[in-house]
Amino acid sequence: MGKLKAVVIDDESGVSLLMKELLTQDGFEVFTFANAIEAFKVVENEHIDIFFVDYLLPGMRGDHFIQEIREQGHKSPVILMTGLSKMQVKESSESTYQDVLEKPFSIKDVMDLIEQHVRKPQHHNV
């Protein structure tokens, strides 16, 4: 199996750099973008294992990006990153995402989400 691939879309360069560093150290190939429009070019040609998408992005909101990639057939987990509360996002977003990562977040928060959504423990009887 090749490297896991992650997409990070955030217009705050500090957040993108931090996420790229964390995910790279965790073995991911990471694609970072400042807006959703740029991300479409990579997303349509790559299998992505997890998306970290800022909610309030310039040009196209994160939840609208999620709706677009779902329509293109992407089923990978999406984590919506936001300075808003989970409840505020839930009330205003119509897209399908797996979780919300509230800013500011910790390294542990990110690693927990990766464990939960990408490296799920397999419960198979041998």
Helices and strands as residue ranges (DSSP letters): E 4-9, H 13-25, E 28-33, H 36-43, E 50-54, H 62-71, E 78-82, H 86-92, E 99-102, H 107-117
